[in-house]
Amino acid sequence: MKKADVGVALYLLAAIIFFIIPISSTLLDVMLSLNISIAMIVMFNALFAQEVLDMSFFPTLLLFTTIFRISLNMSSTRRILTDGDPGNVVETFGSFVGGGDLIIGAIIFIILIIIQFVVINKGSERVAEVTARFTLDAMPGKQMAIDADLNTGTITEKEARARREKIQAESSFFGNMDGATKYVKGDAAAGLIITFVNFIGGTAMGMTRGGLEFVEAIQRYGVLTIGDGLCSQIPSLLISLATGILVTKASKEADLGTVLVRQLFGTPKVLYIVGATMCFLGLATPFTWYLFAGLGGAFLIAGRSISKNIGIEQIEEEANLEENEAEEIRKPENVVSLLQVDPIELEFGYGIIPLADVNQGGDLLDRVVMIRRQIALELGTVVPIIRLRDNIQLNPNQYIIKIKGIQVTEGEILFDHYMAMNPGYVEEEITGIPTFEPSFHLPAIWITEGQRERAESLGYTVVDPPSIIATHLTEVIRTHIDELLTRQDVQNLVNNLKESNPVLVEELVPKLLGLGEVQKVLQNLLREGISIRDLLSIFETLADHAQTTRDTDVLTEYVRQNLKRAISGKYFVPNEVTSVITLDPKTEQDIMSSIKQTEQGAYLTLDPERTKAIIASVETEVAKLENLGKSAIIITSPIVRMYFKKLTSDYFRDLIVVSYNEVESNVELQSVGMVTG
């Protein structure tokens, strides 16, 4: 056991023993002195603690000191009633502190009880109760503020975790303090009862067994009883005062004493007024003139001195500020911090700030949180922190989206307007400002708030500005999600899977595949919009085939075939005929014969003219389906799929290419065209 643990255990054990076993007056003197010392230590620690959590165990400490103090009260009572010799400390408190007089001592004792019981305890109890209530009520708001700061990148995951733990600790502390103040209140009441019992019992013992007269017994045991009461109530008063200090502590910047002195005597104007008033009272009234005039002069001199110090401090602060700014510029780490590139950034002009400002009713931050949640559910990967910042160089209503520091798209909105889009079956067109929807570049118009209801009744799709930005941001993230998947993200996914499937992960990584190779397979899937949420199935497939090949493109095809249920569910409707485009067998054969294998992977060596003819044929067939309002899906043989996708990806980024092995048996396909070359 640690020494501290032994010390605490002995402290509590001593309290229990003192309840049972009589102790000598000498040992009682030692324990009473220790009790007074501990009470002062607790009070000054509470006074100089910078924040309440510096004494997070105060409720427990309150219980320990209370039980120890009551046990000493019991021991001194036993000594008083047994032989009238409770030791030097009790007698000194009765004769010296209490004035050696029963009436004076009783009055002092009663005043102490009133101060503690009515003033300090009552106030501390009320403050602790209110603070506990407000702290618990404020918890949800504080948690939401932490989540908002985390989502906007203001703080890191580690800082967010530390803040959440601090909130939990504060709520637990103030909740405990609300109950712990009852200990002090009960201790004061118990002290009053014990003193009354000592007085009656001591007088009776002195008369019946000590042979004292009534007056002599009252005087003798009354003084000892008052001494015992003062001896226990003064430490109790100190602990009660410490409780009040702790629950009313507001400063977290510096020691309480420093803050109090600065707040009381830090304004020269106040000291001038008080000093002049004291001088006037001393000279114009019958008060002792030199006392009031002396205090007034001291306040005037102090005000003058503080005024000079404030002027000097302001000059020093300005000089230090300039020096610090220069020093900050010279620091090499400040240049290094500029090298950090945010994965995703949304910058906007000052006209869009109200949409992102919670205080102005903006909910863009909440929408960003929902985007990250939506992508996680849809694609099975965690979107990095999305940085939101205003940019005065942009037009007021303009916003841009950056991926890894490079602008990839932009848009413009009208803050107090709505965007109305014609889905093709509106009953009547309405007037507005022509524009284009930024995500899919569809024609639209800006309409006012007053036109909104009419537009919706006519069949228009009406969208508010935050939804436009959120949709645009979501589509950009979907398009570039494969670039945003880092090795660290993959490691986090691996660690998460390892908790439930350690054998599979240990077999695959790093024995069969490195982390970078797993990353490339997952990026290949995300690039074509395939969810990696079923990581277990993906890793099972990789473990089955990684022993025969480490080509990440080939491994991706194996994984896709194993995920055919998910792929079919994404592109096809079961038991319904789906129109697709097929690939001419001769074209497939030409593609296969032009594949060249190298150490860096496979690539196509098709003749440029043949490539041009294939692309032209794809464009023609895709246009036929799009004119019918259907998505263009091309079906190929499994061995050709990835090479055909690479061939067309530069020309048709969103073209869906699926192999026959990726289609469920309950899906019905109808070929409405064929790609030739």
DAGI-V38703 format. One line per field, one symbol per residue. ss: DSSP state (@ for helix, = for strand, . for the rest). phi: phi as a letter, one per 20 degrees, with the letter a starting at -180 (. if undefined). A space follows every 10 residues. Layout:
BEGIN
ss: ???
phi: ???
END
This chain:
BEGIN
ss: ..@@@@@@@@ @@@@@@@@@@ ....@@@@@@ @@@@@@@@@@ @@@@@@@@.. .@@@@..@@@ @@@@@@@@@@ @@@@@@@@@@ @@@....@@@ @@@@@@@... .@@@@@@@@@ @@@@@@@@@@ @@@@@@@@@@ @@@@@@@@@@ @@@@@@@@@@ @.....@@@@ @@@@@@@@@@ @@@@@@@@@@ @@@@@@@@@@ @@@@@@@@@@ @@@@@@@@.. ...@@@@@@@ @@@@@@@@@@ @@@@@@@@@@ @@@@@@@... .....@@@@@ @@@@@..@@@ @@@@@@@@@@ @@@@....@@ @@@@@@@@@@ @@@@@@@@@@ @@@@@@@@@@ @@@@@@@@@@ .@@@@@@... ...=====.@ @@@@@@.@@@ ...@@@@@@@ @@@@@@@@@. .....===== .......=== ===..===== ==.....=== =......... ..=====... .======.@@ @@@@@@@@.. ====@@@@@@ @@@@@@@@@@ @@@@..@@@@ @@@@@@@@@@ .@@@@@@@.. ....@@@@@@ @@@@@@@... ....@@@@@@ @@@@@..... .@@@@@@@@@ @@.@@@@@@@ @.....==== ===.@@@@@@ @@@.====.. ====...@@@ @@@@@@@@@@ @@@@@@@... ..====.@@@ @@@@@@@@@. .....====@ @@.....=== =====..
phi: .fffffffff fffffffffd dfdfffffgf ffffffffff fffffffdff bfffcfeggf ffffffffff ffffffffff ffcmceofff ffffeefemm cfffffffff ffffgffeef ffffffffff fffffffegg ffffffffff fenfcegfff ffffffffff fffffffgef ffffffffff fffffffgff fffffffede mefgffffff ffffffffff feffgfffff fffffffdfd edebfgffff ffffdedggf ffffffffff ffedcfggff ffffffffff ffffffffff ffffffffff ffffffffff ffffffffff dffccddbff feggfeeffd nfcfffffff fffffffedm ceffgeedbe cffefgdecc dddlndfdab bbcdgdcced defocffbed eaefbcfffd lefbcecegf effffffeof edceggffff fffffffgfd fffeeeffff fffffffffd cffffffedd feceffffgf fffffffdme fdfeffffff ffffdffdbd fffffffffg ffefffffff dcdgmcfdfc dddggfffff fffefdecfe pebecffgff ffffffffff fffffffemd fecddcfgfe gffffffeff dcfefeccef fddffeeddc fdacecb
END
